[in-house]
Amino acid sequence: MRILIVEDEAKMGLYLKRGLSEAGYTVDWVEDGLSGQYQAETEDYDLLILDVMLPGQDGWSVLQNLRRTKKTPVLFLTARDDVGDRVKGLELGADDYLSKPFDFVELTARIKVILRRGQPSDSSTIRVADLELDLTKRKALRQGSSILLTAKEFALLWLLMRRKGEILPRATIASQVWDMNFNSDTNVVDSSIRRLRSKVDDNYEPKLIHTVRGMGYVLEVRDGK
């Protein structure tokens, strides 16, 4: 899952990016409101973590402008802890409001709740054929057998399953999973797909992860394969 942090304090921004990355999320961080709004409008994120007091444009304005075009979930994370501020944030369309200082465990718990809200009632598990991905327990199963995945492999599989049937270019995968621009000299996407396929497909039928030559990769069930 991909998160955008809009936070002007460098120490806090680095802390959030490092902690959420270690928790398995793909994280982008920008330091002003105008950059945050542009990034949120032009990229696809699962969650926006937004400060209120920002240079260039405050968090209230970022949220107001974003809501004209997108429904990306927003969590305000700010030192402004007055009841009036909380009410204003929620009335503008924020999904949650957490005051600084905060406990990181509480932040991650709130993030999980927000991300589950936009999914179907059986949101904790994604299924494609006999492959299951438990988002809450961060476990993968195929035919009931556990598949051991690294954090990045989990993120990669989640992306493929979430967008099942859609051909994902290497550039999209690199951006969504590794937060990097795709470089043709880098084989991180191809090598990671090979490792993931060896775990998910090698000992099972039908094969689910497919290469589309010259285009990218897709996870889907194909007739007769």
C-alpha positions as semicolon CSV with decimal commas, in nm:
position;residue;x (nm);y (nm);z (nm)
1;M;0,000;0,000;0,000
2;R;0,123;0,347;-0,092
3;I;0,122;0,642;0,150
4;L;0,203;1,009;0,094
5;I;0,330;1,211;0,391
6;V;0,305;1,591;0,377
7;E;0,518;1,716;0,667
8;D;0,749;2,018;0,675
9;E;0,952;1,919;0,981
10;A;1,244;1,714;0,847
11;K;1,300;1,509;1,162
12;M;0,934;1,410;1,180
13;G;0,912;1,339;0,807
14;L;1,214;1,110;0,815
15;Y;1,081;0,934;1,125
16;L;0,744;0,869;0,964
17;K;0,889;0,757;0,633
18;R;1,137;0,519;0,795
19;G;0,884;0,372;1,037
20;L;0,607;0,319;0,782
21;S;0,851;0,177;0,527
22;E;0,968;-0,076;0,786
23;A;0,601;-0,160;0,846
24;G;0,575;-0,264;0,480
25;Y;0,425;0,044;0,320
26;T;0,558;0,228;0,015
27;V;0,608;0,585;0,134
28;D;0,659;0,921;-0,038
29;W;0,733;1,236;0,161
30;V;0,707;1,603;0,059
31;E;0,766;1,909;0,275
32;D;0,514;2,173;0,161
33;G;0,145;2,199;0,086
34;L;0,170;2,283;-0,283
35;S;0,394;1,981;-0,351
36;G;0,164;1,766;-0,142
37;Q;-0,143;1,867;-0,337
38;Y;0,029;1,816;-0,672
39;Q;0,161;1,475;-0,569
40;A;-0,174;1,363;-0,428
41;E;-0,360;1,473;-0,742
42;T;-0,121;1,326;-0,999
43;E;-0,027;0,997;-0,828
44;D;-0,240;0,715;-0,686
45;Y;-0,211;0,678;-0,308
46;D;-0,399;0,464;-0,062
47;L;-0,359;0,721;0,216
48;L;-0,245;1,080;0,267
49;I;-0,093;1,175;0,605
50;L;-0,125;1,551;0,624
51;D;0,002;1,821;0,861
52;V;-0,202;2,140;0,899
53;M;0,070;2,403;0,935
54;L;0,262;2,379;0,608
55;P;0,458;2,625;0,396
56;G;0,309;2,728;0,063
57;Q;-0,041;2,605;0,142
58;D;-0,189;2,481;0,467
59;G;-0,332;2,134;0,517
60;W;-0,690;2,259;0,524
61;S;-0,652;2,396;0,170
62;V;-0,475;2,084;0,046
63;L;-0,767;1,870;0,162
64;Q;-1,032;2,106;0,025
65;N;-0,869;2,113;-0,317
66;L;-0,805;1,738;-0,322
67;R;-1,167;1,657;-0,244
68;R;-1,274;1,823;-0,569
69;T;-1,111;1,547;-0,771
70;K;-1,018;1,253;-0,545
71;K;-1,147;1,054;-0,250
72;T;-0,803;0,947;-0,124
73;P;-0,830;0,877;0,252
74;V;-0,669;1,151;0,462
75;L;-0,534;1,136;0,816
76;F;-0,441;1,469;0,974
77;L;-0,129;1,440;1,190
78;T;-0,069;1,777;1,352
79;A;0,022;1,964;1,669
80;R;-0,308;2,152;1,646
81;D;-0,516;1,960;1,897
82;D;-0,805;2,194;1,976
83;V;-1,151;2,042;1,946
84;G;-1,235;2,306;1,688
85;D;-0,942;2,198;1,472
86;R;-1,045;1,834;1,494
87;V;-1,401;1,917;1,397
88;K;-1,285;2,135;1,108
89;G;-1,059;1,860;0,973
90;L;-1,334;1,601;0,984
91;E;-1,592;1,837;0,833
92;L;-1,356;1,910;0,543
93;G;-1,348;1,540;0,464
94;A;-1,059;1,393;0,664
95;D;-1,097;1,031;0,768
96;D;-0,916;1,070;1,099
97;Y;-0,729;1,326;1,309
98;L;-0,433;1,246;1,535
99;S;-0,252;1,503;1,747
100;K;0,122;1,529;1,805
101;P;0,294;1,401;2,007
102;F;0,161;1,056;1,921
103;D;0,239;0,690;1,973
104;F;0,359;0,519;1,654
105;V;0,165;0,203;1,740
106;E;-0,154;0,407;1,757
107;L;-0,073;0,570;1,423
108;T;-0,027;0,236;1,248
109;A;-0,348;0,104;1,406
110;R;-0,542;0,405;1,276
111;I;-0,388;0,362;0,932
112;K;-0,504;0,000;0,917
113;V;-0,857;0,100;1,017
114;I;-0,874;0,372;0,752
115;L;-0,742;0,145;0,478
116;R;-0,997;-0,123;0,566
117;R;-1,289;0,120;0,542
118;G;-1,265;0,157;0,166
119;Q;-1,261;-0,216;0,101
120;P;-1,540;-0,475;0,093
121;S;-1,665;-0,623;0,420
122;D;-1,426;-0,915;0,382
123;S;-1,152;-0,657;0,339
124;S;-0,885;-0,826;0,546
125;T;-0,836;-1,094;0,280
126;I;-0,787;-1,070;-0,096
127;R;-0,842;-1,388;-0,300
128;V;-0,757;-1,484;-0,655
129;A;-0,830;-1,849;-0,734
130;D;-0,673;-2,046;-0,445
131;L;-0,428;-1,768;-0,354
132;E;-0,513;-1,565;-0,043
133;L;-0,350;-1,256;0,102
134;D;-0,439;-1,159;0,457
135;L;-0,375;-0,785;0,489
136;T;-0,424;-0,776;0,866
137;K;-0,194;-1,067;0,954
138;R;0,029;-0,996;0,650
139;K;0,026;-1,360;0,545
140;A;-0,007;-1,533;0,209
141;L;-0,160;-1,876;0,151
142;R;-0,192;-2,096;-0,156
143;Q;-0,413;-2,403;-0,133
144;G;-0,406;-2,346;0,243
145;S;-0,027;-2,362;0,266
146;S;0,163;-2,064;0,405
147;I;0,397;-1,875;0,172
148;L;0,687;-1,693;0,337
149;L;0,727;-1,346;0,184
150;T;0,958;-1,054;0,251
151;A;0,800;-0,712;0,310
152;K;0,862;-0,607;-0,052
153;E;0,736;-0,939;-0,190
154;F;0,419;-0,891;0,014
155;A;0,379;-0,539;-0,125
156;L;0,440;-0,665;-0,479
157;L;0,188;-0,946;-0,447
158;W;-0,067;-0,711;-0,291
159;L;-0,029;-0,475;-0,588
160;L;-0,070;-0,756;-0,842
161;M;-0,372;-0,903;-0,663
162;R;-0,537;-0,572;-0,602
163;R;-0,515;-0,492;-0,971
164;K;-0,577;-0,845;-1,096
165;G;-0,633;-0,872;-1,469
166;E;-0,458;-0,541;-1,532
167;I;-0,124;-0,539;-1,712
168;L;0,116;-0,343;-1,492
169;P;0,417;-0,186;-1,663
170;R;0,753;-0,218;-1,490
171;A;0,756;0,158;-1,428
172;T;0,427;0,134;-1,238
173;I;0,551;-0,156;-1,027
174;A;0,879;0,021;-0,950
175;S;0,695;0,335;-0,844
176;Q;0,427;0,162;-0,635
177;V;0,647;-0,095;-0,458
178;W;0,995;0,061;-0,444
179;D;0,909;0,431;-0,466
180;M;1,157;0,471;-0,751
181;N;1,160;0,566;-1,116
182;F;1,210;0,264;-1,341
183;N;1,553;0,245;-1,499
184;S;1,603;-0,001;-1,784
185;D;1,947;-0,080;-1,641
186;T;1,787;-0,197;-1,316
187;N;1,641;-0,548;-1,300
188;V;1,488;-0,514;-0,953
189;V;1,134;-0,560;-1,089
190;D;1,211;-0,862;-1,306
191;S;1,421;-1,036;-1,041
192;S;1,158;-0,973;-0,773
193;I;0,883;-1,107;-0,998
194;R;1,093;-1,421;-1,056
195;R;1,137;-1,477;-0,682
196;L;0,769;-1,414;-0,613
197;R;0,663;-1,645;-0,896
198;S;0,884;-1,923;-0,760
199;K;0,697;-1,901;-0,430
200;V;0,346;-1,846;-0,561
201;D;0,338;-2,048;-0,885
202;D;0,618;-2,304;-0,917
203;N;0,448;-2,578;-0,717
204;Y;0,088;-2,491;-0,799
205;E;-0,168;-2,489;-1,077
206;P;-0,302;-2,279;-1,233
207;K;-0,018;-2,033;-1,285
208;L;-0,125;-1,685;-1,181
209;I;0,162;-1,444;-1,252
210;H;0,215;-1,390;-1,624
211;T;0,462;-1,192;-1,832
212;V;0,317;-0,981;-2,112
213;R;0,607;-0,933;-2,348
214;G;0,701;-0,571;-2,403
215;M;0,435;-0,449;-2,160
216;G;0,479;-0,580;-1,807
217;Y;0,316;-0,830;-1,573
218;V;-0,036;-0,938;-1,483
219;L;-0,188;-1,163;-1,219
220;E;-0,492;-1,350;-1,346
221;V;-0,640;-1,694;-1,403
222;R;-0,610;-1,795;-1,767
223;D;-0,821;-2,063;-1,928
224;G;-0,630;-2,382;-1,993
225;K;-0,320;-2,257;-1,810
